[in-house]
Structures are given as structure tokens and as C-alpha cells.
Amino acid sequence: MNDHHEYIDKKRSEFLKGSLNEMDIEADPFVQFETWLKQALDAEVPELQAMQLCTVYDNKPSSRIVYLRKMANNKFWFYGNYNSKKGKSIEQNPNACLNFFWPELQRQVRIEGTVKKATPDNSDNYFNSRPRESQIGAWASAQSNLISTRDELEKKLQEITEKFECQPVLRPDFWGGWVFKASYYEFWQGRKSRLHDRICYDFKNDVWDRYRLAP
Ligand SMILES: Cc1cc2nc3c(=O)[nH]c(=O)nc-3n(C[C@H](O)[C@H](O)[C@H](O)COP(=O)(O)O)c2cc1C
């Protein structure tokens, strides 16, 4: 089957790799997430820390992939340019959603919550841990702004490289981290005949309420 139109029309996957039931799942969704992330690592899922981040600006949603870099206690850290589209969206509307898809395990996790900027210390620590080329790249790219040619970007990169020659590259003010705080999780496990398992956790009145949704 070489035709991509035919492929997307006809391709049917069977989901038989696992199940998710109330007896086995953790009471704390963050612990459950850690368990699944570890299993994704053991299953050698490529790019397992790549997550879709959905934000809203002027009532219009947009999404993109970013890397999860740190997590603790229902908080998830990611990094980028504060003047980018996502940066402006988060500034205007802190509500956001994350989505992980780990096809090798036939699993998806949706997490809803709110985002704010990470502390300058956290951003500095992460920035300082990056390879020098990425640090220079952060200065050179006005992420999500219009540029006329690729050349313009390369020139900027050259300029910044020269500027920081023989000295450490400091974090620009316009670049840093965000921390996403989860208030809702949905764990999805593919099952036979599209009768998938979906178990959700909703943080209400200081406790995680847990329930199952129809697939
Ligand atoms: C696998 C992958 C990982 C990425 N990781 C990041 C990241 O950690 N931070 C980031 O700002 N952009 C990352 N990007 C680029 C974003 O998807 C996006 O193009 C960029 O952040 C600009 O998005 P925006 O205009 O919506 O702000 C990644 C893209 C891919 C495909």
C-alpha cells in the first residue's frame, strides 16, 4: 500500500498490548504518570519526553511539541522563548493542556492545568546545563517572529557567537522555563475493538476524584 490517501483511509491498528483497571492503578495520578513514563523508557519509546502543549490566545487554541525537562509533585517544567506564541498565550491565559502519546505501549496521557513562569534560578540552572550551541541559539532566534531569510538567522548566530567568544553565555531575559501544574489527568490504554480504557483523575476539594470514561 503505497498511496498515502489509501493508507490513512484503510489503516486499522489493533490495540492489544495492555489494560488499565481500577485495582492496579495508583491512587495518586502523579505516581501513575511516573510509572507509565518509566515503562515508556523501559520500552525504548523514542522521544518519550516530547509532549504536545496546547495553549489559548484570544480564544484560539494552538499546539506544539515541547520537551518535558523536569517533573515533581504534579508539576511539569519545559523551556523556551517567552516572546514566542506559546509565551504570549500563557501570559494572556494560563490554562493549558499537555498530551503524551507512546505508541509502542498504545498509551496516551492527557493532563490539564495552569502554567506560570519558572523561577529565574530554575531557568538559569537549566540554561547553564544546555550545550553552548543551544545557548547561543536561544539568543539568535527570536522564536515565532517573522524572519526574511535563513541567511538572516545564520548571520545573527555568527554575531552572537563572536559576542560571547571566550566567555560563558548568559541566559537572555526573554528565554526561560515554565511550570505546568496539573489539576486533571486522563490515562488512556488502547484495547481490543476500540473499547479502550480511560481512567481520569480530577483534583477537587483538595482530593483526587477518580472515574472511568467511555472510550
Ligand atoms: C521533538 C520536538 C521538541 C521540541 N522541543 C521544544 C522545546 O522544548 N521548547 C521549545 O520552545 N520548542 C520546542 N520545539 C519546537 C516547538 O514545537 C515550536 O515550533 C516552537 O516552540 C515555537 O512554537 P510557538 O510559536 O507555538 O511558540 C520542539 C519541537 C519538536 C518537534
The ligand as a MOL file (V3000), in Angstrom:
LIG
                    3D

  0  0  0     0  0            999 V3000
M  V30 BEGIN CTAB
M  V30 COUNTS 31 33 0 0 0
M  V30 BEGIN ATOM
M  V30 1 C 10.5320 16.9350 19.2680 0
M  V30 2 C 10.3980 18.4210 19.4290 0
M  V30 3 C 10.8060 19.0240 20.6120 0
M  V30 4 C 10.6880 20.4000 20.7790 0
M  V30 5 N 11.0400 20.9470 21.9770 0
M  V30 6 C 10.8590 22.2660 22.1770 0
M  V30 7 C 11.1130 22.8420 23.4650 0
M  V30 8 O 11.4500 22.1620 24.4310 0
M  V30 9 N 10.9370 24.1850 23.5930 0
M  V30 10 C 10.5210 24.9660 22.5530 0
M  V30 11 O 10.3890 26.1800 22.7410 0
M  V30 12 N 10.2560 24.4500 21.3380 0
M  V30 13 C 10.4090 23.1220 21.1180 0
M  V30 14 N 10.1080 22.5730 19.9030 0
M  V30 15 C 9.6320 23.4760 18.8210 0
M  V30 16 C 8.1410 23.7630 19.0330 0
M  V30 17 O 7.3630 22.6620 18.6080 0
M  V30 18 C 7.6550 25.0480 18.3500 0
M  V30 19 O 7.9530 25.0230 16.9820 0
M  V30 20 C 8.2900 26.2970 18.9700 0
M  V30 21 O 8.3110 26.2120 20.3800 0
M  V30 22 C 7.5030 27.5600 18.5740 0
M  V30 23 O 6.1720 27.3960 18.9610 0
M  V30 24 P 5.1850 28.6190 19.2040 0
M  V30 25 O 5.3230 29.5420 18.0210 0
M  V30 26 O 3.8370 27.9850 19.2860 0
M  V30 27 O 5.5950 29.2880 20.4910 0
M  V30 28 C 10.1780 21.1990 19.7210 0
M  V30 29 C 9.7570 20.5830 18.5400 0
M  V30 30 C 9.8570 19.2170 18.4110 0
M  V30 31 C 9.3590 18.5810 17.1310 0
M  V30 END ATOM
M  V30 BEGIN BOND
M  V30 1 1 1 2
M  V30 2 1 2 3
M  V30 3 2 2 30
M  V30 4 2 3 4
M  V30 5 1 4 5
M  V30 6 1 4 28
M  V30 7 2 5 6
M  V30 8 1 6 7
M  V30 9 1 6 13
M  V30 10 2 7 8
M  V30 11 1 7 9
M  V30 12 1 9 10
M  V30 13 2 10 11
M  V30 14 1 10 12
M  V30 15 2 12 13
M  V30 16 1 13 14
M  V30 17 1 14 15
M  V30 18 1 14 28
M  V30 19 1 15 16
M  V30 20 1 16 17
M  V30 21 1 16 18
M  V30 22 1 18 19
M  V30 23 1 18 20
M  V30 24 1 20 21
M  V30 25 1 20 22
M  V30 26 1 22 23
M  V30 27 1 23 24
M  V30 28 2 24 25
M  V30 29 1 24 26
M  V30 30 1 24 27
M  V30 31 2 28 29
M  V30 32 1 29 30
M  V30 33 1 30 31
M  V30 END BOND
M  V30 END CTAB
M  END
